[in-house]
């Protein structure tokens, strides 16, 4: 069995958690032991303090501090969370590298390609498939407005549009840097959700239970001609 990492990416309200929960249920029903994780490890106190500030919309004291915190946390995430979990089966991450890139690019105006290159150095954290939910920001904004919790940083419509563009840039740079695929699809309707869940589940099936290889056999030699029994 091959273990794989699947990352769900997209702006707030795009449907990541809904798709994650659907995949966990569908995978269980299909006999696939699928676990899930989050974007950060939260294992290094200094990096954690910086990341908490970034998530709240407060830039770090320098761009180097921000990117170093993100890289260090991703290295710890890969070593102590992702790698052990992947020994047990496939893992789904609700946000991962592309979300970190988009956040840093938004707050520090760093080039997306540069950030992708830095985080891609942690190859043990590479998701074999990234799903970027391209749900329109207006739809996301409506969903967020219906939540009981107060809006957080980057959940206003203007910032959502800026982040959506950064995610697109990050997805392009990710594939160019790593050669790994990014599946783009909206999750605005039930039909969208069903399509995404079906596509991801099929990918998990093929990754976890690959079809058996058919062993080719050499052609058997032709039988000798019949022996003559007389004149």
VEXPA-231768 format. One record per residue (C-alpha): residue in three letters; x, y, z; chain. Coordinates in nm, 2 decimals. Layout:
<pts>
+--------+--------+--------+--------+--------+
! residu !     c1 !     c2 !     c3 ! chaine !
+--------+--------+--------+--------+--------+
!    Ala !      X !      Y !      Z !      A !
...
+--------+--------+--------+--------+--------+
</pts>
This chain:
<pts>
+--------+--------+--------+--------+--------+
! residu !     c1 !     c2 !     c3 ! chaine !
+--------+--------+--------+--------+--------+
!    Unk !   0.00 !   0.00 !   0.00 !      A !
!    Unk !   0.13 !   0.35 !  -0.09 !      A !
!    Unk !   0.07 !   0.63 !   0.16 !      A !
!    Unk !  -0.01 !   0.97 !   0.02 !      A !
!    Unk !  -0.07 !   1.33 !   0.13 !      A !
!    Unk !  -0.36 !   1.53 !  -0.01 !      A !
!    Unk !  -0.37 !   1.90 !   0.06 !      A !
!    Unk !  -0.69 !   2.11 !   0.04 !      A !
!    Unk !  -0.62 !   2.48 !  -0.03 !      A !
!    Unk !  -0.83 !   2.79 !  -0.08 !      A !
!    Unk !  -0.96 !   3.11 !   0.08 !      A !
!    Unk !  -1.18 !   3.11 !   0.39 !      A !
!    Unk !  -1.53 !   2.99 !   0.31 !      A !
!    Unk !  -1.42 !   2.80 !   0.00 !      A !
!    Unk !  -1.54 !   2.47 !   0.13 !      A !
!    Unk !  -1.22 !   2.30 !   0.25 !      A !
!    Unk !  -1.36 !   2.17 !   0.58 !      A !
!    Unk !  -1.68 !   2.05 !   0.42 !      A !
!    Unk !  -1.48 !   1.86 !   0.16 !      A !
!    Unk !  -1.24 !   1.73 !   0.42 !      A !
!    Unk !  -1.53 !   1.59 !   0.63 !      A !
!    Unk !  -1.70 !   1.44 !   0.33 !      A !
!    Unk !  -1.37 !   1.27 !   0.23 !      A !
!    Unk !  -1.32 !   1.13 !   0.57 !      A !
!    Unk !  -1.66 !   0.97 !   0.57 !      A !
!    Unk !  -1.64 !   0.84 !   0.21 !      A !
!    Unk !  -1.29 !   0.70 !   0.26 !      A !
!    Unk !  -1.40 !   0.52 !   0.58 !      A !
!    Unk !  -1.69 !   0.36 !   0.39 !      A !
!    Unk !  -1.45 !   0.26 !   0.12 !      A !
!    Unk !  -1.22 !   0.09 !   0.36 !      A !
!    Unk !  -0.94 !   0.35 !   0.34 !      A !
!    Unk !  -0.79 !   0.46 !   0.67 !      A !
!    Unk !  -0.77 !   0.83 !   0.61 !      A !
!    Unk !  -0.65 !   1.08 !   0.88 !      A !
!    Unk !  -0.63 !   1.45 !   0.87 !      A !
!    Unk !  -0.40 !   1.73 !   0.99 !      A !
!    Unk !  -0.38 !   2.11 !   0.99 !      A !
!    Unk !  -0.16 !   2.37 !   0.83 !      A !
!    Unk !   0.10 !   2.41 !   1.11 !      A !
!    Unk !   0.28 !   2.20 !   1.36 !      A !
!    Unk !   0.29 !   2.46 !   1.65 !      A !
!    Unk !   0.59 !   2.27 !   1.79 !      A !
!    Unk !   0.85 !   2.55 !   1.80 !      A !
!    Unk !   0.76 !   2.83 !   2.05 !      A !
!    Unk !   0.94 !   3.11 !   1.86 !      A !
!    Unk !   0.80 !   3.01 !   1.52 !      A !
!    Unk !   0.46 !   2.97 !   1.67 !      A !
!    Unk !   0.45 !   3.32 !   1.81 !      A !
!    Unk !   0.54 !   3.46 !   1.47 !      A !
!    Unk !   0.28 !   3.25 !   1.29 !      A !
!    Unk !   0.00 !   3.34 !   1.53 !      A !
!    Unk !   0.08 !   3.71 !   1.47 !      A !
!    Unk !   0.07 !   3.65 !   1.09 !      A !
!    Unk !  -0.26 !   3.47 !   1.11 !      A !
!    Unk !  -0.40 !   3.76 !   1.30 !      A !
!    Unk !  -0.29 !   4.00 !   1.02 !      A !
!    Unk !   0.02 !   4.14 !   1.19 !      A !
!    Unk !   0.34 !   4.13 !   0.98 !      A !
!    Unk !   0.65 !   3.99 !   1.14 !      A !
!    Unk !   0.94 !   4.23 !   1.22 !      A !
!    Unk !   1.10 !   4.13 !   0.89 !      A !
!    Unk !   1.03 !   3.92 !   0.59 !      A !
!    Unk !   1.31 !   3.69 !   0.69 !      A !
!    Unk !   1.16 !   3.63 !   1.03 !      A !
!    Unk !   0.82 !   3.54 !   0.87 !      A !
!    Unk !   0.97 !   3.30 !   0.61 !      A !
!    Unk !   1.21 !   3.14 !   0.86 !      A !
!    Unk !   0.92 !   3.08 !   1.10 !      A !
!    Unk !   0.71 !   2.92 !   0.82 !      A !
!    Unk !   1.00 !   2.70 !   0.70 !      A !
!    Unk !   1.10 !   2.59 !   1.05 !      A !
!    Unk !   0.75 !   2.50 !   1.14 !      A !
!    Unk !   0.70 !   2.31 !   0.81 !      A !
!    Unk !   1.01 !   2.11 !   0.88 !      A !
!    Unk !   0.88 !   2.01 !   1.22 !      A !
!    Unk !   0.54 !   1.94 !   1.08 !      A !
!    Unk !   0.69 !   1.70 !   0.83 !      A !
!    Unk !   0.92 !   1.52 !   1.07 !      A !
!    Unk !   0.69 !   1.48 !   1.38 !      A !
!    Unk !   0.34 !   1.49 !   1.24 !      A !
!    Unk !   0.32 !   1.41 !   0.87 !      A !
!    Unk !   0.58 !   1.14 !   0.84 !      A !
!    Unk !   0.45 !   0.93 !   1.14 !      A !
!    Unk !   0.09 !   0.97 !   1.02 !      A !
!    Unk !   0.18 !   0.86 !   0.67 !      A !
!    Unk !   0.32 !   0.53 !   0.80 !      A !
!    Unk !  -0.04 !   0.44 !   0.89 !      A !
!    Unk !  -0.22 !   0.55 !   0.57 !      A !
!    Unk !  -0.31 !   0.85 !   0.36 !      A !
!    Unk !  -0.34 !   1.19 !   0.52 !      A !
!    Unk !  -0.55 !   1.49 !   0.42 !      A !
!    Unk !  -0.43 !   1.84 !   0.52 !      A !
!    Unk !  -0.68 !   2.12 !   0.56 !      A !
!    Unk !  -0.45 !   2.40 !   0.43 !      A !
!    Unk !  -0.08 !   2.35 !   0.39 !      A !
!    Unk !   0.20 !   2.50 !   0.18 !      A !
!    Unk !   0.00 !   2.71 !  -0.06 !      A !
!    Unk !  -0.20 !   2.88 !   0.22 !      A !
!    Unk !   0.13 !   2.97 !   0.40 !      A !
!    Unk !   0.27 !   3.12 !   0.07 !      A !
!    Unk !  -0.05 !   3.32 !   0.01 !      A !
!    Unk !  -0.05 !   3.46 !   0.37 !      A !
!    Unk !   0.32 !   3.56 !   0.36 !      A !
!    Unk !   0.29 !   3.71 !   0.02 !      A !
!    Unk !  -0.02 !   3.91 !   0.13 !      A !
!    Unk !   0.14 !   4.05 !   0.45 !      A !
!    Unk !   0.50 !   4.10 !   0.33 !      A !
!    Unk !   0.46 !   4.15 !  -0.04 !      A !
!    Unk !   0.72 !   3.88 !  -0.11 !      A !
!    Unk !   0.73 !   3.72 !  -0.46 !      A !
!    Unk !   0.52 !   3.41 !  -0.46 !      A !
!    Unk !   0.77 !   3.21 !  -0.66 !      A !
!    Unk !   1.04 !   3.28 !  -0.41 !      A !
!    Unk !   0.82 !   3.17 !  -0.12 !      A !
!    Unk !   0.72 !   2.85 !  -0.30 !      A !
!    Unk !   1.08 !   2.78 !  -0.36 !      A !
!    Unk !   1.18 !   2.82 !   0.00 !      A !
!    Unk !   0.90 !   2.60 !   0.14 !      A !
!    Unk !   0.94 !   2.34 !  -0.13 !      A !
!    Unk !   1.29 !   2.27 !   0.02 !      A !
!    Unk !   1.10 !   2.06 !   0.27 !      A !
!    Unk !   1.03 !   1.78 !   0.02 !      A !
!    Unk !   0.90 !   1.54 !   0.29 !      A !
!    Unk !   0.60 !   1.77 !   0.33 !      A !
!    Unk !   0.51 !   1.77 !  -0.04 !      A !
!    Unk !   0.15 !   1.67 !  -0.10 !      A !
!    Unk !   0.12 !   1.43 !  -0.40 !      A !
!    Unk !  -0.20 !   1.61 !  -0.49 !      A !
!    Unk !  -0.32 !   1.96 !  -0.41 !      A !
!    Unk !  -0.68 !   2.06 !  -0.45 !      A !
!    Unk !  -0.73 !   2.43 !  -0.48 !      A !
!    Unk !  -1.09 !   2.53 !  -0.42 !      A !
!    Unk !  -1.17 !   2.82 !  -0.66 !      A !
!    Unk !  -1.51 !   2.90 !  -0.51 !      A !
!    Unk !  -1.59 !   3.27 !  -0.59 !      A !
!    Unk !  -1.50 !   3.51 !  -0.31 !      A !
!    Unk !  -1.86 !   3.64 !  -0.31 !      A !
!    Unk !  -1.99 !   3.30 !  -0.23 !      A !
!    Unk !  -1.73 !   3.25 !   0.04 !      A !
!    Unk !  -1.82 !   3.59 !   0.19 !      A !
!    Unk !  -2.19 !   3.49 !   0.21 !      A !
!    Unk !  -2.10 !   3.17 !   0.39 !      A !
!    Unk !  -1.87 !   3.35 !   0.64 !      A !
!    Unk !  -2.14 !   3.61 !   0.71 !      A !
!    Unk !  -2.37 !   3.32 !   0.82 !      A !
!    Unk !  -2.13 !   3.18 !   1.07 !      A !
!    Unk !  -2.18 !   3.24 !   1.44 !      A !
!    Unk !  -1.82 !   3.35 !   1.50 !      A !
!    Unk !  -1.68 !   3.70 !   1.42 !      A !
!    Unk !  -1.49 !   3.76 !   1.10 !      A !
!    Unk !  -1.12 !   3.70 !   1.12 !      A !
!    Unk !  -0.83 !   3.86 !   0.93 !      A !
!    Unk !  -0.86 !   3.81 !   0.56 !      A !
!    Unk !  -1.22 !   3.72 !   0.56 !      A !
!    Unk !  -1.35 !   4.05 !   0.42 !      A !
!    Unk !  -1.44 !   4.05 !   0.05 !      A !
!    Unk !  -1.15 !   4.27 !  -0.07 !      A !
!    Unk !  -0.88 !   4.07 !   0.10 !      A !
!    Unk !  -1.05 !   3.75 !  -0.02 !      A !
!    Unk !  -1.01 !   3.86 !  -0.38 !      A !
!    Unk !  -0.64 !   3.94 !  -0.33 !      A !
!    Unk !  -0.58 !   3.61 !  -0.17 !      A !
!    Unk !  -0.76 !   3.42 !  -0.44 !      A !
!    Unk !  -0.52 !   3.57 !  -0.69 !      A !
!    Unk !  -0.22 !   3.48 !  -0.47 !      A !
!    Unk !  -0.34 !   3.12 !  -0.45 !      A !
!    Unk !  -0.36 !   3.10 !  -0.83 !      A !
!    Unk !   0.00 !   3.23 !  -0.85 !      A !
!    Unk !   0.11 !   2.99 !  -0.58 !      A !
!    Unk !  -0.05 !   2.69 !  -0.75 !      A !
!    Unk !   0.12 !   2.78 !  -1.08 !      A !
!    Unk !   0.46 !   2.82 !  -0.91 !      A !
!    Unk !   0.41 !   2.50 !  -0.71 !      A !
!    Unk !   0.36 !   2.28 !  -1.02 !      A !
!    Unk !   0.65 !   2.46 !  -1.20 !      A !
!    Unk !   0.88 !   2.40 !  -0.90 !      A !
!    Unk !   0.78 !   2.05 !  -0.80 !      A !
!    Unk !   0.62 !   1.90 !  -1.10 !      A !
!    Unk !   0.32 !   1.80 !  -0.88 !      A !
!    Unk !  -0.04 !   1.85 !  -0.99 !      A !
!    Unk !  -0.29 !   2.10 !  -0.86 !      A !
!    Unk !  -0.66 !   2.02 !  -0.92 !      A !
!    Unk !  -0.86 !   2.34 !  -0.94 !      A !
!    Unk !  -1.24 !   2.34 !  -0.90 !      A !
!    Unk !  -1.51 !   2.55 !  -0.73 !      A !
!    Unk !  -1.70 !   2.41 !  -0.43 !      A !
!    Unk !  -2.00 !   2.64 !  -0.46 !      A !
!    Unk !  -2.28 !   2.38 !  -0.50 !      A !
!    Unk !  -2.37 !   2.04 !  -0.39 !      A !
!    Unk !  -2.29 !   1.92 !  -0.74 !      A !
!    Unk !  -1.94 !   2.07 !  -0.71 !      A !
!    Unk !  -1.89 !   1.90 !  -0.37 !      A !
!    Unk !  -2.00 !   1.56 !  -0.51 !      A !
!    Unk !  -1.77 !   1.60 !  -0.81 !      A !
!    Unk !  -1.47 !   1.69 !  -0.59 !      A !
!    Unk !  -1.53 !   1.41 !  -0.34 !      A !
!    Unk !  -1.56 !   1.16 !  -0.62 !      A !
!    Unk !  -1.24 !   1.27 !  -0.79 !      A !
!    Unk !  -1.04 !   1.28 !  -0.47 !      A !
!    Unk !  -1.17 !   0.94 !  -0.35 !      A !
!    Unk !  -1.09 !   0.78 !  -0.69 !      A !
!    Unk !  -0.74 !   0.93 !  -0.66 !      A !
!    Unk !  -0.70 !   0.79 !  -0.31 !      A !
!    Unk !  -0.82 !   0.45 !  -0.43 !      A !
!    Unk !  -0.57 !   0.44 !  -0.71 !      A !
!    Unk !  -0.29 !   0.56 !  -0.48 !      A !
!    Unk !  -0.36 !   0.33 !  -0.19 !      A !
!    Unk !  -0.47 !   0.03 !  -0.39 !      A !
!    Unk !  -0.30 !   0.05 !  -0.73 !      A !
!    Unk !  -0.42 !  -0.21 !  -0.98 !      A !
!    Unk !  -0.20 !  -0.52 !  -1.00 !      A !
!    Unk !   0.06 !  -0.52 !  -1.27 !      A !
!    Unk !   0.01 !  -0.77 !  -1.55 !      A !
!    Unk !   0.33 !  -0.97 !  -1.59 !      A !
!    Unk !   0.41 !  -1.02 !  -1.95 !      A !
!    Unk !   0.52 !  -1.37 !  -2.05 !      A !
!    Unk !   0.74 !  -1.46 !  -2.34 !      A !
!    Unk !   0.57 !  -1.61 !  -2.65 !      A !
!    Unk !   0.58 !  -1.98 !  -2.64 !      A !
!    Unk !   0.79 !  -2.14 !  -2.92 !      A !
!    Unk !   0.59 !  -2.29 !  -3.20 !      A !
!    Unk !   0.56 !  -2.67 !  -3.18 !      A !
!    Unk !   0.79 !  -2.87 !  -3.41 !      A !
!    Unk !   0.64 !  -2.99 !  -3.74 !      A !
!    Unk !   0.50 !  -3.35 !  -3.73 !      A !
!    Unk !   0.74 !  -3.62 !  -3.80 !      A !
!    Unk !   0.69 !  -3.82 !  -4.12 !      A !
!    Unk !   0.57 !  -4.17 !  -4.06 !      A !
!    Unk !   0.68 !  -4.31 !  -4.40 !      A !
!    Unk !   0.72 !  -4.25 !  -4.77 !      A !
+--------+--------+--------+--------+--------+
</pts>
